[in-house]
Amino acid sequence: MNAWEVNFDGLVGLTHHYAGLSFGNEASTKHRFQVSNPQLAAKQGLLKMKALADAGYKQAVIPPQERPNVPLLRQLGFCGSDEQVVEKVATQAPQLLSAVSSASSMWVANAATVAPSADTLDGRVHLTVANLNNKFHRASEAPTTEAVLRAIFPDEHYFGIHSALPQVAMFGDEGAANHNRFGGAYGQPGVQMFVYGREEGGEQRPARYPARQTLEASQAVARLNRVNPQQVIFAQQNPDVIDKGVFHNDVIAVSNRQVLFCHQQAFVDQGALLSQLAARVPGFTPIEVPASRVSVEDAVTTYLFNSQLLSKADGSMMLVLPKESQSHEGVWGYLNDLLAQDNPISELKVFDLRESMANGGGPACLRLRVVLNEPELAAVNPAVLMNETLFITLNDWVDRYYRDRLTQADLADPQLLREGREALDRLTQILTLGSVYPFQR
Ligand SMILES: NCCC[C@H](NC(=O)CCC(=O)O)C(=O)O
């Protein structure tokens, strides 16, 4: 059956700021306390969505979450009116206010892991919400992510949505950022590769930075998503590169159909893994970038692997890259050599995503890929699909509600809380989502 890869991009929230919350994510640490521009951030994301929709790709949007997360502050013992809760945490524990105000749900590659219906035992599309257990500011995303996904994929006949795994380190799960699907046409059964950073009790693990994803979590997600066990591969990320800032696999590898574009040092036993893929994926085409051309450090600062690898009408592929890859002479030189060589990549498309990049989120982090066939696509809430009208409506909405400057100190402003709720209330009407936020219940 005819099927497409639909890219669902996260819309940046009103409280987007730089708080250095993600140890092991070097961009997050480096930009701590810099001034952010939430309005620009949201518009940079919308421009990418619109450009890809205009180029003929199927594109949709996932809304931001309610921030600051007042119910979470109440769970931590702050009391009084909502405004008083925010005021107290701002004076007593400002870093905690940052954490509960983070707009991190924008990186929807970490929202869930998706299994297309062609791969599942019951013929439905499955999505398992990620628990994002390794970081407090991200672990709190799961309940609203689930509500939002149910509002976007409401029909249980086509879609199975699963709650996040238990919130413990043993089941740390970071969603689609550690998942790749290989195959031919999107509607045909594929091979799913689940990438993990450590195994509970295992010896091979990074020394400096955390490995966020466990093998145990990946196995559970594969079960929940009912992926045919014949179509699953588990692969370990190279712990040495996690220690160099590769906190998710999508910082060092990206795949599309038969192609894997990755760094030479991305995986443990990479040679054996590539042979296994070659045996299982018809026409498997690895494009391994040698360390002599691009170091892991340069991969981390430029995010060339955090690109989207998209199929074009003629069967060739386009890499959607962040501007940082173009500004780096060595990396840009390598990418242009790649174009000249005999491989499926025939175009480079560059976007300015500086606001998101400064927190460690490139083009691939901002999107969740959902392969859908015709009836499944027809069952998606149509109001989230990107088109000219939605683009204009969302830009106007951003202009109306978003600030163009935000620091940690601004999070204490009770007006920000009110602005956020008013904006999200309006957004749920635009996207016909119903009541998905705690403040709406
Ligand atoms: N896939 C990209 C995720 C980036 C995200 N950054 C952050 O949460 C940084 C937030 C801050 O430091 O303000 C993370 O590390 O999970």
The ligand as a Tripos MOL2 file, in Angstrom:
@<TRIPOS>MOLECULE
LIG
   16    15     1     0     0
SMALL
NO_CHARGES

@<TRIPOS>ATOM
      1 N1         17.2730   15.7810   20.9000 N.3       1 LIG1
      2 C1         17.7880   16.9890   21.4420 C.3       1 LIG1
      3 C2         17.4520   17.1550   22.8680 C.3       1 LIG1
      4 C3         18.0820   18.3580   23.5060 C.3       1 LIG1
      5 C4         17.7120   18.5200   24.9390 C.3       1 LIG1
      6 N2         18.2520   19.7500   25.4480 N.am      1 LIG1
      7 C5         17.8450   20.2860   26.6260 C.2       1 LIG1
      8 O1         16.9740   19.7620   27.2840 O.2       1 LIG1
      9 C6         18.5340   21.5450   27.0990 C.3       1 LIG1
     10 C7         17.6900   22.3770   28.0200 C.3       1 LIG1
     11 C8         18.4920   23.4220   28.7280 C.2       1 LIG1
     12 O2         19.6500   23.1880   29.0840 O.co2     1 LIG1
     13 O3         17.9430   24.5300   28.9580 O.co2     1 LIG1
     14 C9         18.2400   17.3330   25.7440 C.2       1 LIG1
     15 O4         19.3850   17.3710   26.1810 O.co2     1 LIG1
     16 O5         17.4920   16.3620   25.9130 O.co2     1 LIG1
@<TRIPOS>BOND
     1     1     2 1
     2     2     3 1
     3     3     4 1
     4     4     5 1
     5     5     6 1
     6     5    14 1
     7     6     7 1
     8     7     8 2
     9     7     9 1
    10     9    10 1
    11    10    11 1
    12    11    12 2
    13    11    13 1
    14    14    15 2
    15    14    16 1
@<TRIPOS>SUBSTRUCTURE
     1 LIG1         1 GROUP 0 **** ****
